[in-house]
């Protein structure tokens, strides 16, 4: 709520809106906090598992690329623009 002086248009006083409660009681807040911590732990565990498997995945990708490189014949020296002059 604002109180405004009609002559000058300046705000004389204000009363802020009442704050909404995020949680109704302490138990609800504690439960929400526990759930948030469990989500954090789950996300962290997934990232750790992904990092553990990352080395195996990169090794497989490298082996596949090496196999593909051996199967394709080498066409020789690549052309460069100044080699053609």
C-alpha positions, 0 to 999 in steps of 0.5 A: 500500500502506498500513501502519496501526497496528491499535491506533489505526487511524492510517496509519503509512506508505504506498507509492503505486501505480506510475504508468502510462506514458502512452506506451511510448517517445519516438517514440509521444509525439512522434507523438501530439503531432504528431497533436494539433497537426494536429487543432488546426490543422484545427479552427482552419482550419474556424473561419476558413473559417466566419467568412469565409463568415459575412458572405455567409450573413448578407447572404443571410439579410437579403436573404431577410427583406427580400424577405419583409417587402416581400411581406407587406402592412403591416397598419397600426399595431399595437394596444397595450393602452392604445390600446383604452381 
